[in-house]
Amino acid sequence: MDASHTPLTATTRPPRRRPRVVAAIATAILAAGLLVACAPAANDGPSTSASAVALPDTVLGEHAGWVIAAMNGAKVTPAEAEARLSAPMLEQLTGADLIGVFTQLGSQSPWVPTVVQDAGDQAVIVVTPASGDALDMQIVVDGDDLIAGLLFTPSAGDRTPAASWAELEQTVNGFAADTTLVVTDLTTGNRIAAAGDGSAAGDERSQPSGSMFKLYVLGAVVNQIASGDLAWDTALTVTDDVKSLPSGELQDVPSGTTVTVQEAAEKMIAISDNTATDLLMATVGQAALQQALANMGHHDPALNTPMLSTRALFQLGWGTDAQARAAWNEASTAAEKQAVLDALPTGLPTVVATDVTTPVWQDGLDWFTTPDDLVAAHRALQKMATTDAGAPLRGILSANSGLGDLGEAWNYVAFKGGSSVGVLGGSWYLERADGRTFAITIQGSTSAPAQLADQATFFGQVQDAIALLETE
């Protein structure tokens, strides 16, 4: 679902001096979903030892350029700063406060952008100073093209990587949030590493998965295509009744816009488009979604029956109808839950991103999986990809690796991540150059969302696992 987090205020923490490693991980989940890692592009910039890259040619990119210019000493008035901030941001800091942050950072200028991980309305931009350690600038823009989130943290590149599987497991076991990380050798079927309370082989303790449930939606689509009920080029129409909140793009297109099934599937996976997801869910129907859960190896499909659309999750989790949410909590059968979903309002959603501030997964409002469920889902999709109906799957699943370029050791990477308030996770299927295949899953959940704020460290464990797998 990749829901909005509380708008992040501009703040800084002292950079930690640690051995540098290459950071190419999409880690910030500020207002939407896991970011799309973009390859650096050449660009002129201030003369430093760092090589600058181009910022996106978008509203977000323009805001980011303005922030970096201010960090480098460009004159900014409080009024100019406040004109760029959303109302929720202005409730937390003034223009003068933001200028104070820029002044603090100015002592290390000039700053240049050296990595850009961009998903349209949000990005992580690594900014490297003339001297000292780099920072991850996490920036979000809202529907009014204003800055809705801005956070500076020590770059993931300053994190000391794990040198062994034992060290990796120890780090994950020490996380404040309930976190499970499992690394599986798919060639042998053995687990290489397992950390967290839910990591034991055969453990069926499920955790919320956020948008990783979209793997099952993709499987349901392929099943419908295989049966002849759907085709990749079938045109689907975006309506007010199917529009959700970001992440994604389709929520912003005029109702009546058509996209093909394949276009919707590509957006659902690559940029975690929630409206594209709900459009596909409405097209295939609940029966096909439940069948996909079973066919793709979910250990208990009833946990996600009926399967929530992202729109329904927003409505129940953060809408104003407390009775609907209570009815969902009290429902004891799938039929009772379906009745709650059927009664939800139609038309454009009234929930807005700034409403999405508190965890709701504890009330059964998410999609629940174990590590083995996610591994089975990836394996099932790769098997479907060998069929005529599933021919586009490998391209769809590999459009966003979630980690940037992994290097020559890896021939293929499929990825889906997920987040909500108090929920963070990712799942990978990897094919090594020597033919061995692996899967990595990480799932974190907490009632205190701040425990998942250091997403560079969280997803850095996956980066470390992949580095260890290169020589496994």
N, C-alpha and C positions, 0 to 999 in steps of 0.2 A: 504494500500500500504506500509506503514511503511518505508518511504524513509529515506535516510541518512540526518542527520543534518550536519552543519558545524563542522569539526573536533574540538573536545573540548580540550583546552590546559590544562596542569596540573596547578592547582591553588588551593588555600585553602581559606576558610573563617573561622573566629573564631567560634568555637563551641558555640551554645547557650545552657545555662544551664536551662533545663526545666524538669518537672517531666517526668520520663521515661515511655513509653508504649511499648508493644511488637511490633516490626516492622517486618511484614512478607509480605510486598507489593512489587510487581515487578513494579518499577517506572521508570527506566531509559530507554529512547528510544533514544539511541545514534546513531546507524547506521542502525538499522533495525526495529524491532518491539517490542511490549511489551514482556518482558522477561518471561521465564518459571520459575515459582517459584519451587525451589528444596528443598526437605527436608534436614535439616542439618544431616551430618554424623559425627560420632566420629573420632577424629584424635588427634595425639600427637602434642603439641605445647609449646610455652613458658609458664612458670608458671605465670599465672595471675588469677584474680578472674573470668575471662571470659572463657567459654568453647569453644575451637577452633573446627572448622569444616573442612572437607576436601575440598581442591580446586579441580576444574575439572581436570581430567587427559587428558588435551588437550593443544594445543599451548597457548590458552588464559590463562588456569590455570597456565602454566609455567611462562608466563609473569607476571601474578598477584602475583605468589610466589616471583618472582624476585623483584617486586615493594615493597612487604611487607618486604622482607629481607633488602632492602635498607632503608626502613623506620626504621628498627630496627638496623641500623648501619653498615650493610655489606658494605665493601669498593667497590665503583663503580667509574670508571673513566668517564670523559665526553665522550670519544670515545665509551666506552661500552654502555653508555646510548643512544647515538645517533644511534648506530647500531640497536637498538630495535625500533626506531621511524620511522613512515612513512614519506614520503616527505612532505605532507601537515603539519604534526606536526612539522617537522624541520623548516618549514617556520615561525612558531610561537614561538618556543623556542629552546634553545640550550641544549646540554647535561649538561652544567654547571647550567643552569636555573633549570633543573629538579632535579639535585643533591641538589640545594638550597632548593627546596621544601622538599626533603627527610630530609635534615638537620633540617629544621624548625619543621617537625613532629617528629623528633627523640627525642625531649625533653620529649615526652610522652610515649616512648617505654618501654616495648615491646608491639607491636601491634599484635593482632591475628584476623584472620577471624572468625566471629561468625555466619554469615548468608551468604549463596551463592544463588543468583538468576541468573541462567545461561541459555543462549539461543545459545550457540555454539560460535558465533563470537562477542558476547557482554555479559556483566554481570554487575550486581550490587552486590558488596561484602561489607557487613558491617564489618568494621575493628574497633576493640575495644581496647583502650589503657590500660596501667597499671593504669593510673589515668586520670580523665577527661571524656569527652563525646565521643561517637563513631562517626565515619564518614562513609558515603556511598562512597565507591570507585567505580566509574562508569568507566568501561574499555571496549574498543572495539579493535578488531584486524581486519585487512583488508585481502584481497585476497592473499597478499604476506606474511602473517603471521607476520605482524609488528603491533605495537601499533598505532592505528589510532585515539584514543580518550582516554583521561584520565582526570578525574575530581573528586575532593574531595569536598564533601558538608556535612553539618551537617546531621546526620542520621535522617531518618524519626522517629526513636525512641525517638528523643528529641523534637518532636512536641507535643504541648498541644492539646489533643483531644477535640472535641466539646462535651459539656455536654448536649445540647438540640438541637432540630430541628431548633429553631430560631437562635441559635448560629451558627449552620452549614450553614444555609441560608445566614446569615450575612457575614460569611467568604467568601463564593463563590461569593456573590454579590460584594465583595471588590476586587476580582481578576482583574488584569490589562487586561488580555486577556478576550475576550467575551466568557463567560463560562456559560453553562446551566447544572444544576444537578437536576434530578427528581427521586424521590423515590415513587414507586407505590405498593400498596397492591393489588396483583392480586386476592386474595381471595374475596375482596369486590369490586375491581375496582376503589377504591379511591386513590387519591394522598396523600401521607403522608407529603412529603416535596417537594418544588419546588423553585429553585433559578436560577437567571439569566433572561435576557430579553426574552428568548424564552421558559420559563418554564410554562406559563399559560396554563391551560387545554384547548385543542383545538387550541392552537397556532400552525400555520403551517409554522412558520419561520424555514427554514431548515438550517442546518450547515453541513460543511464537516465532514465526518465520518471516513476518512482513511480506514483502513482494516476492519472496522465493516461491510462494504458492503459484505464481504465474507460470511456472514450469508445467503444472498440471493443466492449466488452461491451454497451453500450447499443445500438450498431448491430446486433449479433447478435440482440438481443432483438427489435428492430423487424423484422428480416428474418424471424424465426420467426413474428411476428404477421402479417406480410404473406402468408406461405405458409399460414397457417391452423393451424399447429402449436401456437400459443400465443395468448393474449388478454391484454389489459391487466388484466382482472379475474380471471385465473386465480389460484387460491389456491396458495401455496407454503408448505411446512412447514419451520420451522427445526428442525434436529436437532443432536445433539452432533457428528455427523460433518462438519457444514458450518460450525460455529462457528469464528470466527477471533479475532484480537485487535483492540482498538480501533485506528483510529478507528471511531466509530459507536455504535449502540445495541443492535442485534439480538443481539450476543454476550451481552447481559445478560438477555434474555427467556427464560422457561422453554422448554425443548425441547418441541416440539409446538405452539408458537405459529404461527399462520398469518398471512401477509401476502399481498397481491396482488402481481402482477408490477409494477404501476405504483407501489405503495408501496415496493417494494424498489428500483426504479429511481430513484425520487425520493430515497431515503436514500443510495443509492450516489453520486449526483452532489452533492446539497446538503451532506451532512455526511460524504462519503467513507466511508460505512459498509462496512467490509470484509466482514462476514458477509453483508450484503445482496448484495454483489458476488459472493461465492462461491456463494451460493444461486442467483443468476441464471446464473452460469457452469455450475454443475452441471445446471441445467435445460436450457440450450440445447446443451451438449456441445462438445467440442473441434472437431469438424468445422465447426460454425456459427461458432465463434470465429475459426478460420483463414480461413473464407470472408469474414468481416467485415473482417479485416485487408486482404485482397486487394481487396474491393469498395470499401473506404474509402480506397484509395490509398496504403497503406503500401508503401514502396519495396522491402522485402524481408521478407515475412511469416515466412520461415524463421528470422529472428532471434528470434521469439517463438513458436516451435513446438517442443513443445506450450506453450500459454500457461499460465503459473503462476497458480494461485489465490493469494490473499493468505495463506491458511492454509499452503499448501505453501512459500511463501517464508519464512514464520516458521519452519517446521519445518526446512527445509534450511539456512537461513541462521544460525539461532541455537539450533537444537535440539541435543540431546546425541549424536545419531547421526552421528559423524564419517564413518562408512563411507558413509552415504547422500549426504552432501555430496560426498565424494570421487568417488562413482559419478556424480553429476551433472556434476562438473567434467570427468571423463574420458569422458563419453558423447559420441560423435561423430555420432550420428544421432538423429532425432526419436523413433524407436522405442525406443532405449536410454533416452532421457530420460523417455519416457512410462512405461517400466518402473520407473524410480526413483520417479515420482509414484505409481504404482499400489501400490507397496510401503510408502508412508508410513502411519504409525499412524492408526487411526480413533479415534472417541471424542473427548472434549474435549481440546483441545490442552494439552500440558504446558509449552510455552514461555510465559514470562511477560514482561511489558513490561520488567522490569529486566534481562532477558537480552539485550535488543536494544541493543547498545552499539557494535558495530564495523561498518564498511562491508563489504558483501558483493557489491555490484554488480560489482566487478572480476572476480568468479567467475561472471559470467553470471546472477546471481540478481537480476533486476529485469525490467523491460520496456523495450525499446529503440526509440527513435524519433529521427528527424531533425526539424528545424523544419518542413520541407515535409510530412512525414508528419502532424504535428499540425494544420497548416493544412488539409490534405486531409481529415482526419477531421472537423473542424468543418464544412467545406463539405458533406461528404457527409451529415452529420446534419441540416443545415439543409435540404438537398434532400429528405431523408426526411420532414422535418416538413411538407412540402406534400402528403404522401400521407395517405390515410385511416389506414393502419397507424401512421404516425408523428405523428398529430395532437397527442399530449401532449408532444412533444419540446421545443418552444420553452419551454414552462413549466418542464419539468424542468431544462433546461440553464441557465435564467436565474434559478433560485431563489436562487442564491448567486453574486453577481458577483465575489467575492473581493476587491473593492475598495470596498465600500460604495456609496453613491449617487454616480454619476458626474456628475450634473447634467443640465441641460436639453439639452445638446448631443447627448446619446445617447439614442436611442429604445429600444435593446435591447442587452443584453450577455449572452453565453453564456460560461461559465467552467468549467474543471476544473483543479485544481492537483494536485500530488503531492509526496511526500517520502519519504525513507527515511534511514537513517544515511549521511551523506555525499552525499545527493541532495536537490535542491530544485528546484521548477519550477512553472510555471503556463502556461496557454494560454487565450486570449480570442478570441472572435468578437464584433465590435462593429458596430452599425449606427448611423450618424450621422443626425442629424435631417434632413439634406439628401438622404438616400438612399444615400450612399456607405458601403461596408462595408470593414472592416479586420480584420486578425488580428495578434495579438501572441503570441509564444512566448518563454519564457525557461527555460533548462535549465542547472542547475549541478551539477557532480559533483566529488568530491574524496576522497582517501584520508584526509584530515585534517578531520573534521567541523567543527572549530572555525572553519575558513575560511568556513563558511556560517552562522555564529552571528548575524551582523548582518543579520537578515532584513528589517529595516526599510529598510536601504540596498539590499538585493538587489531587493525588490519595489518599492521606491521608483522604480527605473528604469522599471518598467511604468507607474507613476503619471505619471512625467514624459513618457513616450511618449504616453500618452492626452492629456495636456494639450497637447502639441505637435500631435497629430492634430486637435485642435479647430479649428485654423486652417490645416491642411494643404490 
